[in-house]
Amino acid sequence: MRRALFPDHPGPVYAGITTWRMVVPATAAASFAPHETWGRGALWGSQPLLDGRIYAYAAAAVPAGGHSPDGEKAELLRRFGDWHSPVPEIVAAAGPDEVLRHDVRHLVAPLPAFHRGRTALLGDAAHAMAPTMGQGGNQAIEDGIVLAHHLPDAGDVGTGLAAYSAERLPRTTGIVRKSARITRLMSVRSVPGAALRDTLMTLAGFGPGLALRAFDGIADWLPPQRTYAAGAPDPQIRDHQAQR
Ligand SMILES: Cc1cc2nc3c(=O)[nH]c(=O)nc-3n(C[C@H](O)[C@H](O)[C@H](O)COP(=O)(O)OP(=O)(O)OC[C@H]3O[C@@H](n4cnc5c(N)ncnc54)[C@H](O)[C@@H]3O)c2cc1C
């Protein structure tokens, strides 16, 4: 659909990393704090889920199109088997066919708009981004809210879509670029390069506080509010009162 709407756009390109994901039983590891650990051109994250199972993800800066002939679990054991606990235990607990592997492609060149005529794009179709900020799905949800906000109850759909496009394009373009910058930082593979990166991050006081500050202006997003003529009741309140 994107190609049909914007035939001159170059489309998604490889972001330089491949990713693995898995969910394993709780028995895989004793209790641990959720973490994300960076190595040389690789990262690993482990998150306990509410039901007790463990979600884990990994990424590595490798050429696109790779697959392990003896399976992705074996590939993870080779790449992460000597990392700190609970990483090796989590890999060992994954079923041989339960590890997903996907190359990451992103839309580094922004689309000229997220709509054309009466057709709109949202989510990855509009702004595929590297997962290094965990924002792709979040931004798709924001798109949906803003799209619904601007669509008129009646009348000119094109104007509503243009307002949606104007509001979402700059915000998501910034997050695509920020995610790409973090991907490049994570992808540093040489020993001196990674040492320099880690030293600079330590000197900058990198820790939970600084990591969270990277989300300033992103995680504090508030949905648009509809305004109503003075004295006119909010339709949701009116409906609620009518039901009572
Ligand atoms: C490793 C990894 C980690 C991630 N981590 C996070 C995270 O922590 N937080 C976060 O917010 N996001 C994360 N994301 C990003 C998130 O998964 C995506 O941004 C989100 O799934 C995009 O949703 P979407 O509906 O736009 O597209 P998709 O989820 O790709 O859905 C599109 C659907 O359309 C279907 N489809 C395609 N073509 C057709 C067709 N012609 N006809 C019918 N159906 C079709 C596809 O099969 C698919 O089901 C991550 C992504 C990856 C790869």
The ligand as an SDF file (V2000), in Angstrom:
LIG
                    3D

 53 58  0  0  0  0  0  0  0  0999 V2000
   12.4970   -7.3520   17.8220 C   0  0  0  0  0  0  0  0  0  0  0  0
   11.4190   -6.3260   17.9360 C   0  0  0  0  0  0  0  0  0  0  0  0
   11.1320   -5.7740   19.1830 C   0  0  0  0  0  0  0  0  0  0  0  0
   10.1460   -4.8220   19.3050 C   0  0  0  0  0  0  0  0  0  0  0  0
    9.8920   -4.2780   20.5430 N   0  0  0  0  0  0  0  0  0  0  0  0
    8.9410   -3.3420   20.6820 C   0  0  0  0  0  0  0  0  0  0  0  0
    8.6350   -2.7950   21.9760 C   0  0  0  0  0  0  0  0  0  0  0  0
    9.2250   -3.1540   22.9840 O   0  0  0  0  0  0  0  0  0  0  0  0
    7.6800   -1.8340   22.0420 N   0  0  0  0  0  0  0  0  0  0  0  0
    6.9970   -1.4060   20.9480 C   0  0  0  0  0  0  0  0  0  0  0  0
    6.1330   -0.5460   21.0670 O   0  0  0  0  0  0  0  0  0  0  0  0
    7.2710   -1.9200   19.7150 N   0  0  0  0  0  0  0  0  0  0  0  0
    8.2050   -2.8700   19.5560 C   0  0  0  0  0  0  0  0  0  0  0  0
    8.4630   -3.4060   18.3240 N   0  0  0  0  0  0  0  0  0  0  0  0
    7.7700   -2.8430   17.1380 C   0  0  0  0  0  0  0  0  0  0  0  0
    6.3490   -3.3930   16.9470 C   0  0  0  0  0  0  0  0  0  0  0  0
    6.3630   -4.8110   16.9050 O   0  0  0  0  0  0  0  0  0  0  0  0
    5.8090   -2.8590   15.6240 C   0  0  0  0  0  0  0  0  0  0  0  0
    6.0540   -1.4740   15.5230 O   0  0  0  0  0  0  0  0  0  0  0  0
    4.2880   -3.0820   15.5230 C   0  0  0  0  0  0  0  0  0  0  0  0
    4.0330   -4.4720   15.4950 O   0  0  0  0  0  0  0  0  0  0  0  0
    3.7490   -2.4350   14.2710 C   0  0  0  0  0  0  0  0  0  0  0  0
    2.3870   -2.7120   14.2000 O   0  0  0  0  0  0  0  0  0  0  0  0
    1.6370   -2.5900   12.8260 P   0  0  0  0  0  0  0  0  0  0  0  0
    0.2240   -2.9840   13.0960 O   0  0  0  0  0  0  0  0  0  0  0  0
    1.8950   -1.2540   12.2130 O   0  0  0  0  0  0  0  0  0  0  0  0
    2.3450   -3.6380   11.8500 O   0  0  0  0  0  0  0  0  0  0  0  0
    2.4200   -5.2180   11.9890 P   0  0  0  0  0  0  0  0  0  0  0  0
    2.4720   -5.6480   13.4210 O   0  0  0  0  0  0  0  0  0  0  0  0
    3.5060   -5.6350   11.0630 O   0  0  0  0  0  0  0  0  0  0  0  0
    1.0290   -5.6960   11.4250 O   0  0  0  0  0  0  0  0  0  0  0  0
    0.7420   -5.6570   10.0440 C   0  0  0  0  0  0  0  0  0  0  0  0
   -0.1140   -6.8800    9.7410 C   0  0  0  0  0  0  0  0  0  0  0  0
   -0.5790   -6.7770    8.4080 O   0  0  0  0  0  0  0  0  0  0  0  0
   -0.4660   -8.0440    7.8150 C   0  0  0  0  0  0  0  0  0  0  0  0
   -0.4180   -7.8520    6.3520 N   0  0  0  0  0  0  0  0  0  0  0  0
    0.6170   -7.3960    5.6170 C   0  0  0  0  0  0  0  0  0  0  0  0
    0.2780   -7.3410    4.3250 N   0  0  0  0  0  0  0  0  0  0  0  0
   -1.0040   -7.7420    4.2430 C   0  0  0  0  0  0  0  0  0  0  0  0
   -1.9310   -7.8780    3.1680 C   0  0  0  0  0  0  0  0  0  0  0  0
   -1.5970   -7.5660    1.9040 N   0  0  0  0  0  0  0  0  0  0  0  0
   -3.1780   -8.3190    3.4530 N   0  0  0  0  0  0  0  0  0  0  0  0
   -3.5330   -8.6160    4.7310 C   0  0  0  0  0  0  0  0  0  0  0  0
   -2.7010   -8.4900    5.7840 N   0  0  0  0  0  0  0  0  0  0  0  0
   -1.4590   -8.0540    5.5490 C   0  0  0  0  0  0  0  0  0  0  0  0
    0.7890   -8.6420    8.3950 C   0  0  0  0  0  0  0  0  0  0  0  0
    0.8010  -10.0380    8.2860 O   0  0  0  0  0  0  0  0  0  0  0  0
    0.6790   -8.1850    9.8530 C   0  0  0  0  0  0  0  0  0  0  0  0
   -0.0460   -9.0870   10.6380 O   0  0  0  0  0  0  0  0  0  0  0  0
    9.4270   -4.3920   18.1650 C   0  0  0  0  0  0  0  0  0  0  0  0
    9.7150   -4.9480   16.9140 C   0  0  0  0  0  0  0  0  0  0  0  0
   10.7040   -5.9120   16.8010 C   0  0  0  0  0  0  0  0  0  0  0  0
   10.9820   -6.4920   15.4390 C   0  0  0  0  0  0  0  0  0  0  0  0
  1  2  1  0
  2  3  1  0
  2 52  2  0
  3  4  2  0
  4  5  1  0
  4 50  1  0
  5  6  2  0
  6  7  1  0
  6 13  1  0
  7  8  2  0
  7  9  1  0
  9 10  1  0
 10 11  2  0
 10 12  1  0
 12 13  2  0
 13 14  1  0
 14 15  1  0
 14 50  1  0
 15 16  1  0
 16 17  1  0
 16 18  1  0
 18 19  1  0
 18 20  1  0
 20 21  1  0
 20 22  1  0
 22 23  1  0
 23 24  1  0
 24 25  2  0
 24 26  1  0
 24 27  1  0
 27 28  1  0
 28 29  2  0
 28 30  1  0
 28 31  1  0
 31 32  1  0
 32 33  1  0
 33 34  1  0
 33 48  1  0
 34 35  1  0
 35 36  1  0
 35 46  1  0
 36 37  1  0
 36 45  1  0
 37 38  2  0
 38 39  1  0
 39 40  1  0
 39 45  2  0
 40 41  1  0
 40 42  2  0
 42 43  1  0
 43 44  2  0
 44 45  1  0
 46 47  1  0
 46 48  1  0
 48 49  1  0
 50 51  2  0
 51 52  1  0
 52 53  1  0
M  END
$$$$
